[in-house]
């Protein structure tokens, strides 16, 4: 009898120890759930974000982690679909017990997950969705953006395009949240700066459109001075392929956000169209500062390729997570969100701050023109112009009005 009791006690003790061990392990880990598009054309951007995140995460963990806890992550592929993104977010919260959510290149997915994060009181850091509604009209204390939004794109594009001789424009793009948002932002700000510009017409295609030729033919026949192309992550690369194949870029000037971005140009190689005007928030070759060169060297050593803006976003996201938890002093959603608002870190492109009023990362923008350069097997940006963050931010009053009108 005594032996049986002792054996039972041992079983209980081992069971308790197992449970306790699990609790201790969970307490020693800050777990991030990353939802993004890891299949199809958008994966070029999403994988760069993930690698940048891992680069910073590994350095954070090697230095002792965050508040003595290891930073970890788990990913889900939303396949650029809202329903899959939302399902993934719910599963990460309820089954994986993540401390916060990160990711989403599709703006519609970003907004859906943001709404869930608000209901569940869990921080959500958007890495590539660009709708201004994310931190604007539909913003809240738990949602943050690590990249530029459509209003910032619109302001930067307008500043750059207004200096060019174009008057008659055509707008073309993806018929979804991001496409219309970026087109509206570019045009509205351009009209303010240069009132004499004219909109000749618009062309809208479904996301994933396999053939752009009919649209390009129609635009060419209208003979605008320039075309504003508003494509999202799924359309940038295919559209530039079509522009090259049809000679579109040689006949009419094209502006497209991210057209000069490495994640767009690298997959196209030397077959990308030259002379396309584009805006981006980061080039690995600009600015030529020690901090940027060190980041490029570190990234290339880890992944044997150059870092893109997505790489920088991922790096900044992990870095902001670490600093926000350190500032909060504990792993708590409310305190983390409060700590991240207004926080500044030193990045490869200088100090970057999360806005106090909208939780939007305040970023500079660079405008350049695609060009072949000896030594690279892809095109890079030439004639780079910098638009500083203070010319791109949304004011507190604008944010207040947007949220009141939603």
NUKE-59768 format. One record per residue (C-alpha): residue number from 0; x negated, y, z negated; residue in one letter. Coordinates in pm, whole numbers, always signed. Example, Ala and Ser with C-alpha at 12.3 -4.5 7.8 and 13.67 -1.06 7.14 Angstrom:
residues 2
<seq 0; px -1230; py -450; pz -780; type A> $
<seq 1; px -1367; py -106; pz -714; type S> $
//
This chain:
residues 406
<seq 0; px +0; py +0; pz +0; type X> $
<seq 1; px -277; py +238; pz -91; type X> $
<seq 2; px -452; py +166; pz +238; type X> $
<seq 3; px -130; py +243; pz +426; type X> $
<seq 4; px -83; py +571; pz +243; type X> $
<seq 5; px -442; py +669; pz +305; type X> $
<seq 6; px -408; py +584; pz +675; type X> $
<seq 7; px -91; py +788; pz +697; type X> $
<seq 8; px -263; py +1080; pz +530; type X> $
<seq 9; px -545; py +1061; pz +781; type X> $
<seq 10; px -297; py +1058; pz +1070; type X> $
<seq 11; px -122; py +1365; pz +928; type X> $
<seq 12; px -450; py +1542; pz +870; type X> $
<seq 13; px -564; py +1475; pz +1227; type X> $
<seq 14; px -230; py +1595; pz +1361; type X> $
<seq 15; px -251; py +1912; pz +1156; type X> $
<seq 16; px -611; py +1961; pz +1261; type X> $
<seq 17; px -511; py +1921; pz +1625; type X> $
<seq 18; px -235; py +2177; pz +1591; type X> $
<seq 19; px -460; py +2412; pz +1400; type X> $
<seq 20; px -734; py +2369; pz +1659; type X> $
<seq 21; px -491; py +2467; pz +1933; type X> $
<seq 22; px -382; py +2777; pz +1742; type X> $
<seq 23; px -738; py +2883; pz +1676; type X> $
<seq 24; px -831; py +2837; pz +2041; type X> $
<seq 25; px -535; py +3042; pz +2156; type X> $
<seq 26; px -624; py +3316; pz +1908; type X> $
<seq 27; px -980; py +3326; pz +2048; type X> $
<seq 28; px -859; py +3386; pz +2402; type X> $
<seq 29; px -709; py +3683; pz +2582; type X> $
<seq 30; px -530; py +3528; pz +2877; type X> $
<seq 31; px -448; py +3722; pz +3194; type X> $
<seq 32; px -188; py +3600; pz +3443; type X> $
<seq 33; px -279; py +3708; pz +3797; type X> $
<seq 34; px -8; py +3700; pz +4065; type X> $
<seq 35; px -117; py +3776; pz +4421; type X> $
<seq 36; px -107; py +3665; pz +4783; type X> $
<seq 37; px -377; py +3401; pz +4828; type X> $
<seq 38; px -256; py +3277; pz +5167; type X> $
<seq 39; px -226; py +3452; pz +5503; type X> $
<seq 40; px -378; py +3790; pz +5608; type X> $
<seq 41; px -323; py +3964; pz +5268; type X> $
<seq 42; px -551; py +3707; pz +5103; type X> $
<seq 43; px -851; py +3899; pz +5239; type X> $
<seq 44; px -764; py +4176; pz +4992; type X> $
<seq 45; px -638; py +3958; pz +4705; type X> $
<seq 46; px -947; py +3736; pz +4693; type X> $
<seq 47; px -1173; py +4041; pz +4676; type X> $
<seq 48; px -973; py +4166; pz +4377; type X> $
<seq 49; px -1008; py +3828; pz +4207; type X> $
<seq 50; px -1383; py +3810; pz +4264; type X> $
<seq 51; px -1433; py +4163; pz +4131; type X> $
<seq 52; px -1228; py +4071; pz +3825; type X> $
<seq 53; px -1436; py +3756; pz +3767; type X> $
<seq 54; px -1761; py +3950; pz +3803; type X> $
<seq 55; px -1666; py +4191; pz +3524; type X> $
<seq 56; px -1500; py +3918; pz +3315; type X> $
<seq 57; px -1813; py +3701; pz +3315; type X> $
<seq 58; px -2023; py +3997; pz +3205; type X> $
<seq 59; px -1771; py +4083; pz +2931; type X> $
<seq 60; px -1770; py +3726; pz +2801; type X> $
<seq 61; px -2150; py +3701; pz +2816; type X> $
<seq 62; px -2162; py +4010; pz +2596; type X> $
<seq 63; px -1942; py +3858; pz +2326; type X> $
<seq 64; px -1598; py +3899; pz +2479; type X> $
<seq 65; px -1328; py +4136; pz +2356; type X> $
<seq 66; px -1284; py +4170; pz +1981; type X> $
<seq 67; px -1465; py +3837; pz +1956; type X> $
<seq 68; px -1223; py +3671; pz +2198; type X> $
<seq 69; px -1294; py +3522; pz +2539; type X> $
<seq 70; px -1126; py +3684; pz +2841; type X> $
<seq 71; px -971; py +3425; pz +3076; type X> $
<seq 72; px -727; py +3418; pz +3365; type X> $
<seq 73; px -486; py +3193; pz +3554; type X> $
<seq 74; px -359; py +3266; pz +3907; type X> $
<seq 75; px -39; py +3215; pz +4105; type X> $
<seq 76; px +14; py +3261; pz +4481; type X> $
<seq 77; px +329; py +3463; pz +4559; type X> $
<seq 78; px +287; py +3407; pz +4937; type X> $
<seq 79; px +389; py +3774; pz +4985; type X> $
<seq 80; px +744; py +3689; pz +4873; type X> $
<seq 81; px +941; py +3868; pz +4600; type X> $
<seq 82; px +1123; py +3559; pz +4471; type X> $
<seq 83; px +800; py +3361; pz +4435; type X> $
<seq 84; px +625; py +3653; pz +4268; type X> $
<seq 85; px +903; py +3695; pz +4015; type X> $
<seq 86; px +923; py +3322; pz +3946; type X> $
<seq 87; px +547; py +3313; pz +3897; type X> $
<seq 88; px +560; py +3603; pz +3652; type X> $
<seq 89; px +830; py +3434; pz +3443; type X> $
<seq 90; px +636; py +3108; pz +3438; type X> $
<seq 91; px +313; py +3281; pz +3335; type X> $
<seq 92; px +490; py +3457; pz +3048; type X> $
<seq 93; px +697; py +3165; pz +2921; type X> $
<seq 94; px +474; py +2863; pz +2988; type X> $
<seq 95; px +121; py +2996; pz +3013; type X> $
<seq 96; px +174; py +3247; pz +2729; type X> $
<seq 97; px -39; py +3512; pz +2898; type X> $
<seq 98; px -114; py +3835; pz +2713; type X> $
<seq 99; px -68; py +4052; pz +3020; type X> $
<seq 100; px +6; py +4034; pz +3392; type X> $
<seq 101; px -215; py +4157; pz +3677; type X> $
<seq 102; px -201; py +4164; pz +4056; type X> $
<seq 103; px +51; py +4193; pz +4345; type X> $
<seq 104; px -40; py +4334; pz +4685; type X> $
<seq 105; px +323; py +4342; pz +4802; type X> $
<seq 106; px +486; py +4659; pz +4666; type X> $
<seq 107; px +827; py +4491; pz +4650; type X> $
<seq 108; px +675; py +4217; pz +4433; type X> $
<seq 109; px +505; py +4483; pz +4220; type X> $
<seq 110; px +837; py +4655; pz +4150; type X> $
<seq 111; px +1017; py +4328; pz +4071; type X> $
<seq 112; px +746; py +4211; pz +3831; type X> $
<seq 113; px +730; py +4559; pz +3677; type X> $
<seq 114; px +1100; py +4541; pz +3594; type X> $
<seq 115; px +1044; py +4203; pz +3427; type X> $
<seq 116; px +742; py +4336; pz +3235; type X> $
<seq 117; px +956; py +4621; pz +3101; type X> $
<seq 118; px +1221; py +4377; pz +2979; type X> $
<seq 119; px +967; py +4138; pz +2828; type X> $
<seq 120; px +749; py +4413; pz +2673; type X> $
<seq 121; px +435; py +4279; pz +2838; type X> $
<seq 122; px +167; py +4497; pz +3004; type X> $
<seq 123; px +144; py +4470; pz +3382; type X> $
<seq 124; px -151; py +4611; pz +3577; type X> $
<seq 125; px -84; py +4646; pz +3950; type X> $
<seq 126; px -399; py +4600; pz +4156; type X> $
<seq 127; px -292; py +4654; pz +4518; type X> $
<seq 128; px +80; py +4735; pz +4551; type X> $
<seq 129; px +83; py +5096; pz +4667; type X> $
<seq 130; px +441; py +5223; pz +4635; type X> $
<seq 131; px +451; py +5552; pz +4444; type X> $
<seq 132; px +766; py +5421; pz +4273; type X> $
<seq 133; px +555; py +5176; pz +4072; type X> $
<seq 134; px +420; py +5447; pz +3842; type X> $
<seq 135; px +656; py +5720; pz +3962; type X> $
<seq 136; px +1035; py +5693; pz +3970; type X> $
<seq 137; px +1036; py +5337; pz +3834; type X> $
<seq 138; px +737; py +5372; pz +3605; type X> $
<seq 139; px +740; py +5286; pz +3234; type X> $
<seq 140; px +496; py +5250; pz +2946; type X> $
<seq 141; px +403; py +4889; pz +3028; type X> $
<seq 142; px +317; py +4929; pz +3398; type X> $
<seq 143; px -18; py +5062; pz +3524; type X> $
<seq 144; px -173; py +5101; pz +3868; type X> $
<seq 145; px -543; py +5050; pz +3938; type X> $
<seq 146; px -529; py +5171; pz +4298; type X> $
<seq 147; px -398; py +5460; pz +4501; type X> $
<seq 148; px -24; py +5497; pz +4557; type X> $
<seq 149; px +165; py +5613; pz +4865; type X> $
<seq 150; px +185; py +5973; pz +4745; type X> $
<seq 151; px -192; py +5985; pz +4703; type X> $
<seq 152; px -235; py +5828; pz +5047; type X> $
<seq 153; px +7; py +6082; pz +5195; type X> $
<seq 154; px -176; py +6378; pz +5044; type X> $
<seq 155; px -519; py +6252; pz +5152; type X> $
<seq 156; px -403; py +6170; pz +5504; type X> $
<seq 157; px -230; py +6506; pz +5539; type X> $
<seq 158; px -538; py +6697; pz +5423; type X> $
<seq 159; px -755; py +6516; pz +5677; type X> $
<seq 160; px -511; py +6510; pz +5970; type X> $
<seq 161; px -418; py +6878; pz +5929; type X> $
<seq 162; px -776; py +6969; pz +6021; type X> $
<seq 163; px -744; py +6787; pz +6354; type X> $
<seq 164; px -579; py +6935; pz +6667; type X> $
<seq 165; px -285; py +6689; pz +6672; type X> $
<seq 166; px +66; py +6839; pz +6686; type X> $
<seq 167; px +296; py +6574; pz +6835; type X> $
<seq 168; px +307; py +6255; pz +6625; type X> $
<seq 169; px +467; py +5912; pz +6643; type X> $
<seq 170; px +521; py +5698; pz +6331; type X> $
<seq 171; px +508; py +5317; pz +6347; type X> $
<seq 172; px +493; py +5055; pz +6074; type X> $
<seq 173; px +621; py +4763; pz +5870; type X> $
<seq 174; px +993; py +4782; pz +5792; type X> $
<seq 175; px +969; py +4739; pz +5413; type X> $
<seq 176; px +902; py +4931; pz +5091; type X> $
<seq 177; px +538; py +5017; pz +5151; type X> $
<seq 178; px +568; py +5097; pz +5520; type X> $
<seq 179; px +843; py +5355; pz +5478; type X> $
<seq 180; px +694; py +5496; pz +5156; type X> $
<seq 181; px +352; py +5563; pz +5306; type X> $
<seq 182; px +498; py +5700; pz +5632; type X> $
<seq 183; px +726; py +5938; pz +5444; type X> $
<seq 184; px +443; py +6053; pz +5218; type X> $
<seq 185; px +202; py +6122; pz +5503; type X> $
<seq 186; px +461; py +6306; pz +5710; type X> $
<seq 187; px +613; py +6512; pz +5426; type X> $
<seq 188; px +273; py +6634; pz +5306; type X> $
<seq 189; px +151; py +6696; pz +5660; type X> $
<seq 190; px +457; py +6914; pz +5729; type X> $
<seq 191; px +382; py +7120; pz +5419; type X> $
<seq 192; px +21; py +7184; pz +5521; type X> $
<seq 193; px +81; py +7220; pz +5895; type X> $
<seq 194; px +447; py +7320; pz +5959; type X> $
<seq 195; px +414; py +7320; pz +6339; type X> $
<seq 196; px +366; py +6941; pz +6367; type X> $
<seq 197; px +643; py +6752; pz +6550; type X> $
<seq 198; px +774; py +6398; pz +6506; type X> $
<seq 199; px +846; py +6254; pz +6851; type X> $
<seq 200; px +982; py +5918; pz +6736; type X> $
<seq 201; px +943; py +5611; pz +6517; type X> $
<seq 202; px +892; py +5235; pz +6565; type X> $
<seq 203; px +955; py +4981; pz +6289; type X> $
<seq 204; px +885; py +4608; pz +6302; type X> $
<seq 205; px +947; py +4319; pz +6064; type X> $
<seq 206; px +666; py +4216; pz +5828; type X> $
<seq 207; px +473; py +3938; pz +5999; type X> $
<seq 208; px +560; py +4057; pz +6351; type X> $
<seq 209; px +362; py +3830; pz +6591; type X> $
<seq 210; px +357; py +4062; pz +6894; type X> $
<seq 211; px +297; py +4438; pz +6875; type X> $
<seq 212; px +264; py +4485; pz +7253; type X> $
<seq 213; px +623; py +4606; pz +7318; type X> $
<seq 214; px +589; py +4868; pz +7043; type X> $
<seq 215; px +251; py +4983; pz +7167; type X> $
<seq 216; px +381; py +5008; pz +7526; type X> $
<seq 217; px +674; py +5222; pz +7411; type X> $
<seq 218; px +449; py +5455; pz +7211; type X> $
<seq 219; px +203; py +5496; pz +7497; type X> $
<seq 220; px +485; py +5595; pz +7732; type X> $
<seq 221; px +593; py +5871; pz +7489; type X> $
<seq 222; px +239; py +6019; pz +7497; type X> $
<seq 223; px +212; py +6161; pz +7142; type X> $
<seq 224; px -106; py +6340; pz +7032; type X> $
<seq 225; px -160; py +6082; pz +6758; type X> $
<seq 226; px +9; py +5789; pz +6583; type X> $
<seq 227; px +55; py +5737; pz +6209; type X> $
<seq 228; px +53; py +5361; pz +6155; type X> $
<seq 229; px +209; py +5252; pz +5823; type X> $
<seq 230; px +125; py +4885; pz +5782; type X> $
<seq 231; px +79; py +4692; pz +5460; type X> $
<seq 232; px -161; py +4411; pz +5367; type X> $
<seq 233; px +4; py +4160; pz +5601; type X> $
<seq 234; px -3; py +4388; pz +5906; type X> $
<seq 235; px -330; py +4583; pz +5903; type X> $
<seq 236; px -555; py +4319; pz +6058; type X> $
<seq 237; px -303; py +4188; pz +6319; type X> $
<seq 238; px -217; py +4542; pz +6428; type X> $
<seq 239; px -579; py +4643; pz +6476; type X> $
<seq 240; px -632; py +4325; pz +6680; type X> $
<seq 241; px -341; py +4429; pz +6902; type X> $
<seq 242; px -474; py +4785; pz +6928; type X> $
<seq 243; px -809; py +4651; pz +7049; type X> $
<seq 244; px -654; py +4402; pz +7293; type X> $
<seq 245; px -426; py +4664; pz +7452; type X> $
<seq 246; px -681; py +4946; pz +7449; type X> $
<seq 247; px -437; py +5145; pz +7234; type X> $
<seq 248; px -716; py +5307; pz +7032; type X> $
<seq 249; px -886; py +5432; pz +7349; type X> $
<seq 250; px -572; py +5605; pz +7478; type X> $
<seq 251; px -419; py +5769; pz +7169; type X> $
<seq 252; px -579; py +5855; pz +6832; type X> $
<seq 253; px -458; py +5625; pz +6553; type X> $
<seq 254; px -449; py +5693; pz +6180; type X> $
<seq 255; px -398; py +5399; pz +5945; type X> $
<seq 256; px -466; py +5379; pz +5574; type X> $
<seq 257; px -726; py +5107; pz +5497; type X> $
<seq 258; px -832; py +5098; pz +5864; type X> $
<seq 259; px -1186; py +5179; pz +5748; type X> $
<seq 260; px -1167; py +4948; pz +5445; type X> $
<seq 261; px -1407; py +4652; pz +5440; type X> $
<seq 262; px -1134; py +4395; pz +5368; type X> $
<seq 263; px -964; py +4506; pz +5691; type X> $
<seq 264; px -1274; py +4533; pz +5909; type X> $
<seq 265; px -1474; py +4231; pz +5789; type X> $
<seq 266; px -1230; py +3965; pz +5924; type X> $
<seq 267; px -1224; py +4141; pz +6264; type X> $
<seq 268; px -1602; py +4153; pz +6298; type X> $
<seq 269; px -1725; py +4346; pz +6599; type X> $
<seq 270; px -1387; py +4298; pz +6769; type X> $
<seq 271; px -1228; py +4573; pz +6558; type X> $
<seq 272; px -1125; py +4885; pz +6751; type X> $
<seq 273; px -1358; py +5185; pz +6732; type X> $
<seq 274; px -1242; py +5542; pz +6677; type X> $
<seq 275; px -954; py +5457; pz +6441; type X> $
<seq 276; px -907; py +5716; pz +6166; type X> $
<seq 277; px -865; py +5561; pz +5823; type X> $
<seq 278; px -858; py +5640; pz +5454; type X> $
<seq 279; px -994; py +5424; pz +5174; type X> $
<seq 280; px -1096; py +5459; pz +4811; type X> $
<seq 281; px -1430; py +5282; pz +4834; type X> $
<seq 282; px -1713; py +5200; pz +5072; type X> $
<seq 283; px -2004; py +4987; pz +4953; type X> $
<seq 284; px -2241; py +5225; pz +5137; type X> $
<seq 285; px -2083; py +5545; pz +5001; type X> $
<seq 286; px -2146; py +5724; pz +4773; type X> $
<seq 287; px -2518; py +5646; pz +4766; type X> $
<seq 288; px -2560; py +5650; pz +4389; type X> $
<seq 289; px -2764; py +5419; pz +4162; type X> $
<seq 290; px -2442; py +5294; pz +3999; type X> $
<seq 291; px -2284; py +5199; pz +4330; type X> $
<seq 292; px -2602; py +5035; pz +4457; type X> $
<seq 293; px -2627; py +4831; pz +4136; type X> $
<seq 294; px -2265; py +4717; pz +4173; type X> $
<seq 295; px -2322; py +4618; pz +4536; type X> $
<seq 296; px -2636; py +4421; pz +4445; type X> $
<seq 297; px -2459; py +4244; pz +4158; type X> $
<seq 298; px -2159; py +4154; pz +4372; type X> $
<seq 299; px -2372; py +4030; pz +4663; type X> $
<seq 300; px -2580; py +3819; pz +4429; type X> $
<seq 301; px -2267; py +3654; pz +4291; type X> $
<seq 302; px -2069; py +3609; pz +4614; type X> $
<seq 303; px -2313; py +3659; pz +4904; type X> $
<seq 304; px -2105; py +3936; pz +5064; type X> $
<seq 305; px -2048; py +4309; pz +5030; type X> $
<seq 306; px -1786; py +4436; pz +4783; type X> $
<seq 307; px -1469; py +4600; pz +4914; type X> $
<seq 308; px -1228; py +4836; pz +4743; type X> $
<seq 309; px -1043; py +4527; pz +4621; type X> $
<seq 310; px -1366; py +4414; pz +4455; type X> $
<seq 311; px -1391; py +4750; pz +4280; type X> $
<seq 312; px -1025; py +4731; pz +4171; type X> $
<seq 313; px -1078; py +4386; pz +4022; type X> $
<seq 314; px -1393; py +4500; pz +3842; type X> $
<seq 315; px -1218; py +4810; pz +3706; type X> $
<seq 316; px -914; py +4610; pz +3595; type X> $
<seq 317; px -1119; py +4374; pz +3381; type X> $
<seq 318; px -1325; py +4665; pz +3246; type X> $
<seq 319; px -1015; py +4867; pz +3154; type X> $
<seq 320; px -861; py +4562; pz +2985; type X> $
<seq 321; px -1171; py +4518; pz +2770; type X> $
<seq 322; px -1194; py +4884; pz +2673; type X> $
<seq 323; px -820; py +4918; pz +2603; type X> $
<seq 324; px -817; py +4619; pz +2366; type X> $
<seq 325; px -1129; py +4751; pz +2191; type X> $
<seq 326; px -959; py +5089; pz +2148; type X> $
<seq 327; px -638; py +4923; pz +2025; type X> $
<seq 328; px -839; py +4717; pz +1775; type X> $
<seq 329; px -612; py +4415; pz +1808; type X> $
<seq 330; px -434; py +4201; pz +2066; type X> $
<seq 331; px -96; py +4372; pz +2067; type X> $
<seq 332; px +109; py +4466; pz +2375; type X> $
<seq 333; px +234; py +4800; pz +2244; type X> $
<seq 334; px -104; py +4912; pz +2116; type X> $
<seq 335; px -280; py +4792; pz +2432; type X> $
<seq 336; px -44; py +4993; pz +2652; type X> $
<seq 337; px -89; py +5303; pz +2438; type X> $
<seq 338; px -467; py +5261; pz +2445; type X> $
<seq 339; px -485; py +5217; pz +2822; type X> $
<seq 340; px -293; py +5539; pz +2890; type X> $
<seq 341; px -547; py +5819; pz +2935; type X> $
<seq 342; px -845; py +5584; pz +2903; type X> $
<seq 343; px -1169; py +5658; pz +3095; type X> $
<seq 344; px -1442; py +5417; pz +3204; type X> $
<seq 345; px -1766; py +5464; pz +3393; type X> $
<seq 346; px -1738; py +5290; pz +3731; type X> $
<seq 347; px -1964; py +5245; pz +4036; type X> $
<seq 348; px -1801; py +5557; pz +4186; type X> $
<seq 349; px -1815; py +5766; pz +3867; type X> $
<seq 350; px -1582; py +5817; pz +3573; type X> $
<seq 351; px -1227; py +5695; pz +3636; type X> $
<seq 352; px -929; py +5783; pz +3417; type X> $
<seq 353; px -579; py +5639; pz +3383; type X> $
<seq 354; px -330; py +5925; pz +3408; type X> $
<seq 355; px -157; py +6037; pz +3086; type X> $
<seq 356; px +182; py +6095; pz +3248; type X> $
<seq 357; px +221; py +5808; pz +3492; type X> $
<seq 358; px -38; py +5539; pz +3405; type X> $
<seq 359; px -182; py +5585; pz +3756; type X> $
<seq 360; px -558; py +5551; pz +3799; type X> $
<seq 361; px -696; py +5882; pz +3926; type X> $
<seq 362; px -906; py +5795; pz +4230; type X> $
<seq 363; px -1091; py +5989; pz +4500; type X> $
<seq 364; px -1010; py +5917; pz +4865; type X> $
<seq 365; px -1245; py +5895; pz +5161; type X> $
<seq 366; px -1148; py +5953; pz +5526; type X> $
<seq 367; px -1365; py +5818; pz +5806; type X> $
<seq 368; px -1360; py +5681; pz +6161; type X> $
<seq 369; px -1435; py +5319; pz +6257; type X> $
<seq 370; px -1767; py +5275; pz +6431; type X> $
<seq 371; px -2016; py +5004; pz +6528; type X> $
<seq 372; px -2350; py +5045; pz +6352; type X> $
<seq 373; px -2667; py +4837; pz +6407; type X> $
<seq 374; px -2736; py +4597; pz +6123; type X> $
<seq 375; px -2372; py +4513; pz +6044; type X> $
<seq 376; px -2158; py +4241; pz +6204; type X> $
<seq 377; px -1845; py +4448; pz +6133; type X> $
<seq 378; px -1748; py +4812; pz +6182; type X> $
<seq 379; px -1798; py +5074; pz +5911; type X> $
<seq 380; px -1669; py +5427; pz +5850; type X> $
<seq 381; px -1849; py +5725; pz +5999; type X> $
<seq 382; px -1800; py +6101; pz +5951; type X> $
<seq 383; px -1684; py +6044; pz +5592; type X> $
<seq 384; px -1494; py +6322; pz +5417; type X> $
<seq 385; px -1419; py +6306; pz +5041; type X> $
<seq 386; px -1086; py +6416; pz +4895; type X> $
<seq 387; px -1125; py +6448; pz +4513; type X> $
<seq 388; px -869; py +6306; pz +4263; type X> $
<seq 389; px -745; py +6648; pz +4150; type X> $
<seq 390; px -606; py +6710; pz +4501; type X> $
<seq 391; px -416; py +6380; pz +4499; type X> $
<seq 392; px -258; py +6343; pz +4155; type X> $
<seq 393; px +113; py +6376; pz +4083; type X> $
<seq 394; px +199; py +6631; pz +3816; type X> $
<seq 395; px +383; py +6551; pz +3495; type X> $
<seq 396; px +676; py +6762; pz +3614; type X> $
<seq 397; px +698; py +6567; pz +3941; type X> $
<seq 398; px +694; py +6238; pz +3750; type X> $
<seq 399; px +966; py +6360; pz +3513; type X> $
<seq 400; px +1192; py +6466; pz +3799; type X> $
<seq 401; px +1136; py +6141; pz +3989; type X> $
<seq 402; px +1233; py +5932; pz +3687; type X> $
<seq 403; px +1538; py +6143; pz +3613; type X> $
<seq 404; px +1662; py +6101; pz +3970; type X> $
<seq 405; px +1611; py +5725; pz +3999; type X> $
//
